[in-house]
Amino acid sequence: MLFLSDVWYWNHPIIDTLKTHLITFNDYPAENYHSLIRRQTRETNNNEQLTRAAHVIDHLHHDNIFEIHLLQKKVSLL
């Protein structure tokens, strides 16, 4: 919230964008990603293990081979 208070205090040009699109600025993506990492790691994991788990989760989220093949087959059937 420090950022928003600075914007309002200094009357920054981004204030109009924030006023019209404030609903799109939320922390759901970060909270969801954090939840995925928590489910797939342990409290005893060190920083390197957590980082590795986060990279794997991100990779699987963006490169879902099953989904890619499913979509290709679905398109070829049309």
Secondary structure, DSSP 8 states (H G I E B T S, - for coil): -HHHHHHHHHT-TTHHHHHHHGGG--SHHHHHHHHHHHHTS-TT--HHHHHHHHHHHHHHHH--HHHHHHHHHHHHH-
